[in-house]
Amino acid sequence: MDDNTTKYSPKDLIDYLFRVSAVNEEGQVSPLETKEPVRFKRKIDVLSSPRQVKVSKLGTDFVTLDWKSLSSDGGSKVTGYVVKQKRGSDGDWEEVVTLKAIETSYKVPKLDEDQEYFFSITALNQNGQGETYELDTSVVPKRPPEKASPPVGPVILSDIQKTSLVLAWKPSKNDGRSPLTAYYIEMKDPNNGSWSAVTKVTPDITSYCFL
């Protein structure tokens, strides 16, 4: 190195001791030495965010979140994940749990039914927290849909002709927490005992004319 150089970057090193000596026309003076061997390490970058975060189950008071491990660990293995939640878009983020690195699913308990929640997941390594993944849509715990109640009877027959009649009914009282999509109309010969499909009508229709 020339006289003006005060920095040197060695390459392909593992463990080494170093020393630096000054030299002039009178010769080389006693060197300045490192006291301990230096271990070279790969530079640790910021962790990427977890991938493919999704809601796998939803109930009245819980939500289960699933995700996949990182595409990049930043040069240092993942040590865990932090799950956070907030109530509504204006709420404050609160830590729910810190998980081990092998865990990529978590059931968030004690949620309020019909309350809007937002969730985020962040990976951890020795460098601290990585990039955060926030679910882009809110989650609202609710009871799962169930079967709708039957149409309200009795079935009313009117305008009975030789080859036609009008069939009418009242709407179902309970849609099972899922909007009705249709009413199915069937008929059978009382001597046959087997029901056969006639047609289906949209849920806003409560009568049908047989021709």
Summary of the structure (lengths in Angstrom):
residues: 211
radius of gyration: 35.4
end to end distance: 103.5
largest distance: 129.2
contacts: 477
relative contact order: 0.13
helix: 0%
strand: 43%
